[in-house]
Amino acid sequence: MKAINIVKPGQVSIIDRPLPSPKQGEALLKLCYGGICGSDLGSYRGTFAYVSYPRIPGHEFSAKVVEVNAEDHSLEPGMVVTANPYFNCGHCHACSKALVNACMDNQTMGVQREGSFSTYITMPVCRIYDGKGLDAKTLALIEPFAIAYHGVKRADPTPDDRVLVIGSGTIGLLAAHAASLFGARVWVADIAEGKLELARRFGFTNTIINSGGETFEQAVKEATDGAGFDVVIEAVGLGSTFVQSVEASAHGARVVQIGVGKEHVPFNFTMIQKKELTLLGSRNATKEDFLTLIDLVRERGLDLSQMVSRVYPFDQAPLAFEEFSRESGTLLKVLIDFNDGAE
């Protein structure tokens, strides 16, 4: 079979690998679509905090069940599915408290272990979720939606809350969608006007150009009558945007950190005390998040396809990474089609 391999930062190749055989309790899956996410892009650029090389990337995907080596009768060959790509150890302190998404020895596909960007993969059946009739492209977007939804859920916004999402990439816009599902009033901020135009196209008309400094501060004051935002979601992963999240927050606000980065940042921690803030980290997502969103997307007819900027055939995967890295300021989700050019 074929697989996509990040050899080192800036170098992607397509390699041959043996076809995997499912062990007891596993299923063999044939990939349909895989999404290049921010962490994959960070791995390609050499900026992601957790990755090692060489690495097969990918943890956002949809697939078709080929074979099931288990007594689990919920999966059958031919079903189109998605899966939970975060592997937990099951015995650390976090796992003992059911915080499996933040396992102390977490291994996410494409980061700490080989990813999904192969024509065939095996997965434990307990991590595979029935797509319930959703199309394969939509199912490839459930994982990033789950990441965003999990972070927003941590803040538990209400219809009375004003929510600011900093960053209007895929995770940021999906976080904005998630906050809307909670009934909150949503604003989106980004440094790129092109990204904000996409946000407005998706219905988020309250936008703030994040030029930093006094301009950003004034825009926050105007949007909130000087009070600040009740919930702030950081979806960029920069030290500067984390500090802005705290600065843009209201007294008593909840600030959620979803973005991942390597930076250390000077920070006036007294602002946490002064505003009596609640700072929340958000890592990965849970089985409950995946199942909830599959049902929500299906029942409400949510169109996630609008998040897809480009689709590349499998054999153009190196080009996909190169162009996504170069044009990330204007692109949202980039998908790789494992049905096209993968044989």
Secondary structure by P-SEA (a helix, b strand, c coil): cbbbbcccccbbbbbbbcbbbbcccbbbbbbcbbbbcaaaaaaaacccccccccccccccbbbbbccccccccccccccccccccccccccccccccccccccccccccccccccccccbbbbccccccccccccaaaaaaaaaaaaaaaaaaaacccccbbbbbccccaaaaaaaaaaaaabbbbbbbcccaaaaaaaaaacccccccccccaaaaaaaaaacccccccbbbbccccaaaaaaaaaacccbbbbbbccccccccccccccccccbbbbbbbccccaaaaaaaaaaaaaacccccccccccccccaaaaaaaaaaaccccccbbbbccccccc
